Amino acid sequence: MILTRNWLSKFLNLESIKNADISKALNALGFEVEAETNFANLNTELIIGYVEQSHKIPDTHLSFNHVNIGTNTPLEIVCGGANVGPGQFVVIAPVGSTIANGLTMGERIIKGYKSQGMICALNEIGIPNSALNEAEQDLIYVIHSDQELMHLLGKNFAEIGYDDYAWEVDLTLNRSDALASLQLLKEIANFFNLKIKNPYSKEVKTNLLPNPKIQFQISKNLEQQINTLTCQRYQIHQEFKNLNVIDDLWLKINGHKAIDNPIENLATLATIQTGQPTILIDQDKIEEILKLDFVKHEDKEVLALISNHEIVQIIGLPTAKQFAVDASTTKILAIRLNFKPTIMRQQQKHLNLSNVNLQRYMKPLNPNLFDQSDQVLTHLLAQYKILAAKSSHQLIIKAPPTNTKFILTLEEIKNILGFELKAHQIKKLFKTLDFKVKTETKKITFYTDPNRVDIYGANDLCEEIARLYGYDKIQEVPLVIQANASVDKTKPNLEAKIGHYLIGAGFNNIKTYSLIPSDKNDQWNLFNLKQPVVLNSPLSQAHEVYRMNLASSIVETAIYNSVNNNKRLKLWEIADVYTRNLRQRHLSMLVTGEIVQEPIVKNDLDNNYFYLKGMVDAILDFYRIDPLSISFKETKPANNVIHPFINAEITIDQKTIGFIFKLNPKFENANKIKPTFVVELNLDLLFELANKNILFAPIAKFQSSSRDVSLILPDYVMYQELTQNLLNDVQYVASYKLMGEYQNEEMKTNNEKSITLSFVFNHLDKQLTEAEINQEWNQVLANIGKMKLKVR
């Protein structure tokens, strides 16, 4: 990104601020200055001249010119530029001057004609060829202006903008908003405590047009890739052919080639300042239906606007000639788009091109820049006196509002920064940055600049505070090392126990990538988590967001193995899932193909739901979860990849801790995998619900005896309540456990279930007799009777 002093001076009073001060400010604010160019020092002297006469020198490509520089006698100059002609204002390097390409001018005789200096092309005086189109590289520069230039003859070229100073700034990924020079302007103003005089804030009075009658058809596979789509009409008078010299030079200093269409050049000027590209189309040349879809271009799939089966524009390239704005255009259709960055990275890769629009399409920018873009373009059209009327925006797709309100306590800010700032000090840091800061005694409410799409929470805001306060001002303090109490390792020990158990059962541990496509995140959001962590600038569509599930990754792993002829798998993974507000530990397990395969004795054991459910039961037992608090209930599947009937939500005391399901046979067949069952558990919640009280008791040395009973009881009876009542007045029960649970259709209709309990009787000091055991057992049966439960 390039920032120039002359452009800044349109908005700020920089009289007391040196170029070195601005360089220091940019670096201090986190915008690394990679290069600086002082155009005033590239040439020792350049003056403005006016070509009064121009004659071709016979048998050459040269011309002999009389150039008025405001003196009584015009200069005589031989020039090789094919475009030189009478009536032109040009740039002259007079005798004795040295220009940027190293040439020092002297009076010479060329083909018998005296030449007193040189009529210059831009690449001879410091503008690189990369900022010039092919024609401009071989032609002299003709100065165009809507101001009278005759009084400037003989004056320095700096009088009309070539005394500029440019900073080439390297932007970090999180500050793509600074691809709009208006954003960098706010940063400079804030740093030097300057007031911004924004000419674009003044309303341009013009006639109002009705909204354009355009219908948009968007390909289904693109619907989730577009954040914003708006269109607008401008009615213009075609009264100019060239940009004013100041705008033209600023465009070139910014490294962007001007094209033959001056209105497109105005749109580029608006794009550089606001960050929002604008597609301009001659409205009279298109149908009322525009389609946005992929088309073939040089054997690559690229995104394009289409009208009546013709390509209007391949997004990022110039509008096709038959639809472009030209000298006859009076009605302009302006389309503004904001995409998910990944799809435009793919577009840029397929086009093998980087230009002003693509650079902004493929970065995360505020999706609601269309108003500011219109504001700047409207002023430019009005400045050139060609705007007749315009319409308001027609919103086809509008991005949902993002959270811009954050409340932080001063204590939170202190803990994150490591040093203390007062509320009024913090508020003072955000003077011109479009942050609204409301302070209270112990907390601050921030309403962030909507263009700052990189701010998600407390850490980002504190980073912003530190940046604006100045990293150099932060005092260094010694590191305080504090001894901590011993760490509770119960949680990692349980995870390790799960791993050992699963490995012993023949499962293979896998490790999958935490970044997945956003559609996979949505499709497999089993736990209905909110606010996914979306990368500002993902490397590809395959790595757009941090995952909120493990199921999608473990299923993809099974498919990959199946393609490689490994169709019998037992897989597991313990890993984190993420949202903006939390980080959870999850366990996923998958079984596909036969559990046991014995080809010699033909004793294969097919995979089934109950096998994986048994693994879940064993894991829940590690956490000492009360068996009767666990429920496996059929639920509506989260997506069509899951079997519509063979699936269950796993709850403990009505809290969802996981899901178990079979994959849909259609999905299995399409991906050539065998019947597959999957589990995903929330280990953090499971640990929270676990019985973590460990009781130590002596072990009886006498022989124990057990008794079992099967009861029919209502669904609503809780295990804890049941066992407490059953053991009332029973003295010698050493232990008890749930042996099984059963429910037939009749019980299901009556909201009943059958459970089998086993009781172990023993005594620490003596061997219990049969009579004593029977007495205890009869008390249990009596308690069952008091509860009016049926014994099977």
Summary of the structure (lengths in Angstrom):
residues: 792
radius of gyration: 38.0
end to end distance: 80.5
largest distance: 138.4
contacts: 2380
relative contact order: 0.07
helix: 31%
strand: 28%
